[in-house]
Amino acid sequence: MECLIGIQGKDFVLMASDMTSARSVVAMKNDQDKMYPLSDNILMSVCGESGDSIQFSEYIAKNVQLYKMRNGYELSPHAAANFTRRNMAESLRSQKSHQVNLLIAGYDKETGPCLYFLDYLASLNKLPFAIHGYGSLFGLSIMDKYYKKDLDLAGAKDLLLKCINEIQRRFIVNLGSFRLRVVGKDGVQDEGVMKAEPNSL
């Protein structure tokens, strides 16, 4: 019942994730942070089984930092996404597969912003926008209709709000608030919390 959203703009990637931690029909908390910074310019958002989400995310984050300590430079977003995919593929072929879905956003000084979609079957794709979870059933059509390649931050937030409003209106589960972060040339920046507009219900 979780939802992760990523939108690539002109020189940034806007990431949003719901803040609900639930199991079965019980919501246990509504302030869960599902985003993990991998480096100064790479951010990963995760949804899936609670234990797998935390363990796998921390494992990837610590290994990316270890690479920087050993080699003196950071992995590019493309390299970090493929490193994550390889680990997911290896776990898939073992008895300890990770039931998690991820969005990886980054900013490279040479290639600019990038957004990667990675699912629990280790399928990695670079996309201009992506949604994980049941929210994708309602949000992807909005993205298809309104997304533009050279969106500025205000335009990306407007598009995100359209998606959240549609999810809130049509999805039977209330996902509550979404935490926002932006990845750009200045690194990872917190953009606060976004809720659906009251008149969207």
N, C-alpha and C positions, 0 to 999 in steps of 0.2 A: 504494500500500500504506500510505498515511498515514491518520491518524485525528484529527479535531478534534471536541471535545465541548463543548457549552455548556448550562448549566442556569440558568434564571432562578429566583431565590428571592424571598423576601418583600421584601428591600431590598438585593439584591445579584445579581450574575451570576457563577457559577463557571465558569471556562474551563479546559479541559484539552487538551493536545496531546501526541502521541507525540514522542519525542526521537530517532527514527531517521532518518538521511539515507541513502537507498539509491538505486541505479540498477540496473535490471534485477534480477539475482539477487545483487548485491553490496551489503552494508551497509557504508557508508564511515565513518560515525560514529554514536555513540549518545548524544550530548549536544547535539543541535541544538535551538536555541530558535526555535520557529515562531510566537512571539507578538511583536507590535509595538505599543507604546503610542503612540496617536495624540495624546493629550493627557492631562491629569491624571485624567480620568474616562472615557476611551474606550480600549478595547483591541481589537486586531484579531489574529486567528490565521489563518494562511495555510497551505495545502497545494497541491501541484501541481508543475509543472516547476521545477527548482531555480533557474535563472536568472530566470524570470518571477516566482517567489515573492519573491525578494529585491528585484529591480528595482521591481516594482509596489508592494510594501509600502513601500519607502523613498520612492518617488514620492508616495504618498498621505500618508504621515506628514509629509514635508517640506512638502507643500502645505497640510495642516491647520495646521501651525505658522506658515507664511507668512501664512495668513488671520488668525491671531491677532495677528501682528506688525503687519499692515496696518490691522486694524480695532479692535484693543484688547480683543477678547473672543473666546472660543473658540466653535467650532461645537458645536451640540448633538449628541448621538449620532444623532438622526434626520437632521440635516443632513449629518453626516459619512458616514452610511451611503448617503444619496442621492447625495452627491458621488462616493463610490467607485463606486456603481452607474453613474452617468453616464459616468465614465471607462472603466469596463469595457465599457459599451455602445458607446462611440465606438471603442474598440480592436477590438471584435468586428466592426465594419463597415469595418475597414481591413485592411492586410496585416500588421499587427503585433498580432494578438490575443493576449491574455494567458491562458495555460492554468492558471488558478489558481481555487481555491475558498476562500471566506472566511467566517469568523464574526466579527461585530462586536458587542462588548458595551459598554454604557455606562450611566452613571447620571446622570439629569437631576434637578435639585432640584425641578422642578415635576411631572414625570411619573413619576419613580422609575426603577427599573432597566429595561433593555430589551436584547433580543438579536435580532440580524438575521442571516439566512441568505442568503448571496450566492454564486451559482455562476458558472462560467466563461461561461455564456450570459447573464449580467447579469440573472438573475431574483432579485429582492430580496423577502424575506418577513420579517415580524416574528413570532417564534415564542417559546413558553415554554421549549422545549428543541430542540436541533438537533445533528445529527452529520453530519460530512462523511467520506467515504472508505468503504472496505469494512466498517469497524466498524459502520456504520449498519445493515448487514444483520442484525446480531446485537443491537445496542444499542437500537434504536428501539422494539422490542416491550417491552423492560424499562422504558423511559421511559413508554410508553403505560400500562403496568400500575401502576407505582409512583409516578409523578410527582404531586405535589400543589402547588397554586398558592402556598400560604403556607409553603413549605419553609424551615427555618432552615439555617444553614451546615452543621451536623452532619448533618442529613437529606440535604442535597444531596451531601455527600461520601459518605454511605452509598449513595445511588443511583448515584453515579459509580463507586464500587467494584464494585457489582453489574454495571454495564455492562462495566467493564474485565475483571472475572473471566470474564464470558460471552464476550467477544472473545478473551481468552487461551485459553479452553477450546475454542472452536469454530473460530477462524480459523486457517488453516494457517500463516500467517506470525506470528512472534513480534514483537509491537510493543514489547516491553520496558517501559520506564518512561514515565510521563506527567507532564509538568510542569503544575503547578496555579497559577492566579492568580485572585484575586477582585476584581471591580470593584464598588465601593459608594460610599457618601457620603464615605468617607475616601480615595477614590482607588483606584489599582491597588495591590494587595498580593500579594506572592509567598507561596504556601502550600506551597512545597517540591515534592517528587516523590512520586508514588504508583505502586506496583507491584501487580500481581495477587497475591492471596493464594496461598501455596504449595499449599494443598489444593484450589485451584480447577482444577488441571490434571487 
